[in-house]
């Protein structure tokens, strides 16, 4: 039976149109020694039916920034419930030779917990590499080939990210690796700058890697653990980057491996056009994560939080033009909930919009 080298883990939640576009771009890749593992997070839009229809060649799809409609003959696929993964011998036998594996989560587990189902699958199947990929991305045809080539050719190359440009404007950089700052923020290299500023043969060490497109040796997850499940959505890549830095694991960004990203698709499904609840969850994630890492230094953590609030509040009022009363409530809630909780769960994530009314 065929055994693939790379497990490509893709999380879907009510977004089958984006997912099949991502899958179609992967099927056009010059490197094909991979299996696509789609985790459906309790979708209510018939995602699994539509993805299966695409795999059977019934749905033509246009993919990429300059799309041309394409219809595949078929992709060998199997659908399996998450609960069935507990029977290791059965699920390995059912899925080993399939190009596409669809795993059903009965509910929305959030990002990290949903993706971790796929990472465990990759570990159990003994894949050499695992690629975490957002469903709202598409790949250049040679992107995966360049990632494999880069990681195989160097000593201590275990984790690498591609250059990620905006789907709607591929000439502009969304993310090309980043760095962790003292204040707890993450700084993206070349963010919103022209792609032309980066030499296509560029490669660099980074200390922050986005979960949008994270390629690594599966052994990294075996040795250092999966994504943190303390947060329903967001912060897992920040925590992962901290963990890699703490353990001296080098991470890289590779320019010639390009991916296009439809930025913030998942956030808009929940928060619509109102960005303040989304910002609230993002900052709360960061404050709680910092509280966990500084649990033996509570006063120092509170001082750190105050410094960050002194930056956040004026920024939201003067630069982003939010009303003072709204931001006062925003800051009060951040303090209240960061004191109160040790994780940001599903209930709090979806409650954020009501909290800020």
PADODO-676679 format. One record per residue (C-alpha): y negated, z negated, x negated; residue number from 1. Coordinates in nm, 3 decimals. Each point is the difference from the previous one (the first is absolute). Layout:
! residues N
      c2      c3      c1   k
       Y       Z       X NUM
...
END
This chain:
! residues 357
      c2      c3      c1   k
   0.000   0.000   0.000   1
  -0.353   0.071  -0.108   2
  -0.197  -0.290  -0.143   3
  -0.376   0.043  -0.032   4
  -0.215  -0.127  -0.286   5
  -0.318  -0.093   0.192   6
  -0.041  -0.188   0.328   7
  -0.330   0.094   0.166   8
  -0.095  -0.282   0.238   9
  -0.233   0.096   0.287  10
  -0.112  -0.236   0.277  11
  -0.075   0.150   0.341  12
  -0.178  -0.168   0.290  13
  -0.101   0.225   0.288  14
  -0.086   0.275  -0.247  15
   0.275   0.260   0.007  16
  -0.244   0.292  -0.037  17
  -0.120  -0.134  -0.336  18
   0.354  -0.095  -0.101  19
   0.152   0.344   0.051  20
  -0.289   0.153  -0.192  21
   0.077  -0.237  -0.289  22
   0.372   0.082   0.023  23
  -0.071   0.374   0.009  24
  -0.204  -0.024  -0.319  25
   0.286  -0.188  -0.166  26
   0.246   0.271   0.102  27
  -0.229   0.248  -0.176  28
   0.014  -0.203  -0.321  29
   0.124   0.165  -0.320  30
   0.204  -0.317  -0.059  31
   0.267  -0.061   0.263  32
   0.226  -0.276  -0.132  33
  -0.125  -0.248   0.257  34
   0.082  -0.149   0.336  35
  -0.274  -0.060   0.259  36
   0.033  -0.339   0.170  37
  -0.225  -0.036   0.304  38
  -0.036  -0.351   0.143  39
  -0.121   0.012   0.359  40
  -0.192  -0.317   0.086  41
   0.068  -0.027   0.372  42
  -0.191   0.314   0.099  43
  -0.068   0.069   0.368  44
  -0.089   0.370  -0.033  45
   0.356   0.142  -0.032  46
  -0.050   0.025  -0.376  47
   0.371  -0.001  -0.083  48
   0.073   0.272   0.254  49
  -0.282   0.219  -0.134  50
   0.093  -0.054  -0.365  51
   0.362   0.087   0.083  52
  -0.116   0.313   0.182  53
  -0.196   0.100  -0.311  54
   0.308  -0.062  -0.217  55
   0.199   0.230   0.230  56
  -0.255   0.275  -0.060  57
  -0.151  -0.019   0.350  58
  -0.358  -0.088  -0.097  59
  -0.198   0.227  -0.235  60
  -0.251  -0.202  -0.202  61
  -0.308   0.085  -0.203  62
  -0.047  -0.233  -0.294  63
  -0.256  -0.067  -0.271  64
  -0.374   0.058  -0.027  65
   0.048   0.378   0.016  66
   0.290   0.017   0.244  67
   0.220   0.288   0.085  68
   0.242  -0.050   0.286  69
   0.360  -0.032  -0.111  70
   0.325  -0.047   0.186  71
   0.297  -0.139  -0.186  72
   0.356   0.101   0.087  73
   0.117  -0.361   0.015  74
   0.012  -0.324  -0.195  75
   0.324  -0.197  -0.002  76
  -0.094  -0.334   0.156  77
   0.146  -0.316   0.150  78
  -0.155  -0.274   0.215  79
   0.107  -0.359  -0.043  80
  -0.116  -0.337   0.137  81
  -0.132  -0.257  -0.248  82
   0.266  -0.245   0.118  83
   0.274   0.239  -0.113  84
  -0.121  -0.029  -0.361  85
   0.172  -0.339  -0.022  86
   0.332   0.185  -0.018  87
  -0.048   0.137  -0.349  88
   0.317   0.211  -0.019  89
  -0.069   0.166   0.335  90
  -0.365   0.090  -0.053  91
   0.057   0.129  -0.354  92
   0.281   0.224   0.124  93
  -0.214   0.130   0.290  94
  -0.315   0.067  -0.199  95
   0.092   0.088  -0.358  96
   0.005   0.380   0.035  97
  -0.285   0.033   0.252  98
  -0.336   0.144  -0.102  99
  -0.182  -0.203   0.267 100
   0.089  -0.348   0.120 101
  -0.181  -0.143   0.304 102
   0.018  -0.378   0.028 103
  -0.105  -0.162   0.329 104
  -0.190  -0.327  -0.006 105
   0.000  -0.134   0.356 106
  -0.354  -0.136  -0.040 107
  -0.310   0.048  -0.211 108
   0.082  -0.208  -0.308 109
  -0.327   0.075  -0.176 110
  -0.036   0.198  -0.321 111
   0.170  -0.210  -0.268 112
   0.287  -0.129   0.213 113
   0.065   0.348   0.136 114
  -0.009   0.162  -0.344 115
   0.222  -0.274  -0.144 116
   0.279   0.118   0.231 117
  -0.017   0.330  -0.186 118
  -0.024  -0.159  -0.344 119
   0.312  -0.207   0.071 120
   0.169   0.322   0.108 121
  -0.097   0.162  -0.334 122
   0.135  -0.299  -0.192 123
   0.328  -0.005   0.196 124
   0.047   0.374  -0.058 125
  -0.069  -0.036  -0.374 126
  -0.280   0.258  -0.006 127
  -0.150   0.030  -0.346 128
  -0.354   0.039   0.138 129
  -0.184  -0.112   0.312 130
  -0.315   0.171   0.127 131
  -0.212  -0.183   0.259 132
  -0.201   0.266   0.180 133
  -0.239  -0.025   0.294 134
   0.093   0.219   0.293 135
  -0.358   0.135   0.014 136
   0.035   0.172  -0.337 137
   0.114   0.343  -0.115 138
   0.101   0.098  -0.353 139
  -0.075   0.287  -0.230 140
   0.323   0.194  -0.054 141
   0.034  -0.117  -0.363 142
  -0.126  -0.358   0.048 143
   0.340  -0.168   0.015 144
   0.126   0.203  -0.297 145
  -0.292  -0.125  -0.213 146
   0.062  -0.365   0.096 147
   0.368   0.025  -0.094 148
  -0.080   0.179  -0.325 149
  -0.263  -0.259  -0.097 150
   0.211  -0.307   0.068 151
   0.309   0.150  -0.168 152
  -0.183   0.105  -0.316 153
  -0.152  -0.331  -0.108 154
   0.113  -0.344  -0.109 155
  -0.099  -0.283   0.239 156
  -0.120   0.239   0.266 157
   0.122  -0.171   0.315 158
  -0.277   0.042   0.259 159
  -0.236   0.294   0.056 160
  -0.238   0.123   0.267 161
  -0.111   0.358   0.058 162
  -0.362   0.109   0.031 163
  -0.085  -0.039   0.370 164
  -0.274   0.220   0.143 165
  -0.143   0.016   0.352 166
   0.203   0.220   0.233 167
  -0.319   0.127   0.163 168
  -0.170   0.060  -0.335 169
   0.251   0.045  -0.286 170
  -0.284   0.049  -0.247 171
  -0.087  -0.371   0.035 172
   0.201  -0.295  -0.136 173
   0.113  -0.279   0.230 174
   0.202  -0.187  -0.261 175
   0.110   0.046  -0.359 176
   0.127  -0.344  -0.087 177
  -0.223  -0.299  -0.037 178
  -0.055  -0.339  -0.152 179
   0.014  -0.359   0.124 180
  -0.329  -0.183  -0.037 181
  -0.076  -0.368  -0.062 182
  -0.148  -0.038   0.349 183
   0.326   0.116   0.159 184
  -0.127   0.345   0.090 185
   0.174   0.321  -0.094 186
  -0.200   0.274  -0.166 187
   0.115   0.359   0.047 188
  -0.052   0.246  -0.286 189
  -0.205   0.309   0.094 190
  -0.016  -0.108   0.367 191
  -0.190   0.261   0.208 192
  -0.082   0.198  -0.314 193
   0.081   0.368  -0.059 194
   0.357   0.065  -0.110 195
  -0.145   0.234  -0.264 196
  -0.108  -0.307  -0.200 197
   0.365  -0.076  -0.081 198
   0.184   0.213  -0.254 199
   0.324   0.123   0.154 200
   0.197  -0.116  -0.305 201
  -0.146  -0.350   0.035 202
   0.223  -0.305   0.022 203
  -0.113  -0.360  -0.023 204
   0.113  -0.359   0.023 205
  -0.113  -0.184   0.312 206
   0.024  -0.358   0.129 207
  -0.026   0.078   0.372 208
   0.229   0.241   0.185 209
  -0.027   0.102   0.364 210
   0.297  -0.018   0.236 211
  -0.110   0.339   0.135 212
   0.203   0.179  -0.271 213
   0.192  -0.231  -0.233 214
   0.275   0.151  -0.214 215
   0.219  -0.233  -0.205 216
   0.341  -0.074  -0.137 217
   0.204  -0.178   0.267 218
   0.092  -0.256  -0.266 219
  -0.358  -0.135   0.026 220
   0.069  -0.118   0.355 221
   0.336  -0.142  -0.105 222
  -0.160  -0.201  -0.280 223
  -0.334  -0.107   0.149 224
   0.063   0.005   0.373 225
  -0.120   0.206   0.295 226
  -0.345   0.021   0.158 227
  -0.143  -0.329   0.122 228
   0.044  -0.056   0.374 229
  -0.283  -0.254   0.025 230
  -0.225   0.269   0.148 231
   0.064   0.221   0.302 232
  -0.213   0.285  -0.133 233
  -0.186   0.024  -0.330 234
  -0.008  -0.207  -0.320 235
   0.365   0.068  -0.088 236
  -0.099   0.253  -0.268 237
  -0.260  -0.243  -0.139 238
   0.261  -0.277  -0.024 239
   0.253   0.241  -0.153 240
  -0.254   0.107  -0.262 241
  -0.074  -0.364  -0.087 242
   0.373  -0.065  -0.037 243
   0.048   0.298  -0.229 244
  -0.299  -0.103  -0.212 245
   0.130  -0.357  -0.025 246
   0.338   0.128  -0.120 247
  -0.145   0.253  -0.245 248
   0.130   0.307   0.185 249
  -0.211   0.302  -0.092 250
  -0.119   0.229   0.279 251
  -0.143   0.350  -0.031 252
  -0.198   0.266   0.186 253
   0.087   0.367  -0.048 254
  -0.258   0.266   0.082 255
   0.218   0.308   0.026 256
   0.217  -0.156   0.271 257
  -0.227   0.049   0.302 258
   0.031  -0.143   0.351 259
  -0.235   0.054   0.296 260
  -0.078  -0.296   0.227 261
  -0.131  -0.021   0.357 262
  -0.179  -0.327  -0.069 263
   0.022  -0.295   0.247 264
   0.210   0.172   0.267 265
   0.200  -0.320   0.075 266
  -0.311  -0.218   0.014 267
  -0.166   0.228   0.254 268
   0.301  -0.028   0.232 269
  -0.063  -0.374   0.029 270
  -0.372  -0.046  -0.063 271
  -0.135   0.331   0.133 272
  -0.349   0.066  -0.138 273
  -0.095  -0.367  -0.029 274
   0.037  -0.079  -0.369 275
  -0.096  -0.368   0.010 276
   0.338  -0.134   0.119 277
   0.165   0.212  -0.270 278
  -0.233  -0.148  -0.262 279
   0.071  -0.348   0.136 280
   0.376   0.043  -0.048 281
  -0.054   0.147  -0.347 282
  -0.215  -0.291  -0.118 283
   0.224  -0.257   0.169 284
   0.302   0.150  -0.176 285
  -0.181  -0.031  -0.332 286
  -0.116  -0.358   0.062 287
   0.348  -0.113   0.107 288
   0.164   0.178  -0.294 289
  -0.240  -0.171  -0.238 290
   0.069  -0.336   0.168 291
   0.373   0.050  -0.061 292
  -0.053   0.085  -0.369 293
  -0.242  -0.293  -0.044 294
   0.190  -0.253   0.210 295
  -0.029  -0.269  -0.268 296
  -0.376   0.055  -0.036 297
  -0.137  -0.027   0.354 298
  -0.359  -0.083  -0.100 299
  -0.007   0.293  -0.240 300
   0.131   0.228   0.275 301
  -0.272  -0.116   0.239 302
  -0.263   0.064  -0.267 303
   0.146   0.349  -0.055 304
  -0.010   0.063   0.376 305
  -0.365  -0.109   0.019 306
  -0.094   0.238  -0.280 307
   0.172   0.286   0.181 308
  -0.166  -0.084   0.331 309
  -0.337  -0.001  -0.176 310
   0.072   0.363  -0.089 311
   0.169   0.106   0.326 312
  -0.252  -0.131   0.254 313
  -0.317   0.167  -0.141 314
   0.195   0.322  -0.055 315
   0.106   0.017   0.364 316
  -0.349  -0.088   0.130 317
  -0.229   0.196  -0.230 318
   0.213   0.292  -0.115 319
   0.230   0.054   0.297 320
  -0.259  -0.106   0.261 321
   0.210  -0.244   0.205 322
  -0.185  -0.252   0.216 323
  -0.062  -0.340  -0.161 324
   0.161  -0.191   0.290 325
   0.314   0.210  -0.021 326
   0.034  -0.049  -0.376 327
  -0.067  -0.373   0.033 328
   0.297  -0.017   0.239 329
   0.198   0.225  -0.237 330
  -0.057  -0.238  -0.293 331
   0.072  -0.310   0.209 332
   0.331   0.146   0.116 333
   0.093   0.099  -0.355 334
  -0.052  -0.357  -0.117 335
   0.184  -0.146   0.299 336
   0.306   0.222  -0.021 337
   0.028   0.006  -0.379 338
   0.007  -0.382   0.014 339
   0.250   0.002   0.284 340
   0.264   0.263  -0.085 341
   0.230   0.065  -0.293 342
   0.088   0.352   0.115 343
  -0.157   0.269   0.218 344
   0.263   0.084   0.257 345
   0.032   0.265   0.268 346
  -0.159  -0.214   0.272 347
  -0.312  -0.068  -0.207 348
  -0.024   0.363  -0.111 349
  -0.015   0.127   0.359 350
  -0.218  -0.292   0.110 351
  -0.278   0.092  -0.245 352
  -0.179   0.231   0.245 353
  -0.027  -0.275   0.263 354
  -0.113  -0.257  -0.255 355
  -0.309   0.202  -0.084 356
  -0.112   0.086   0.354 357
END
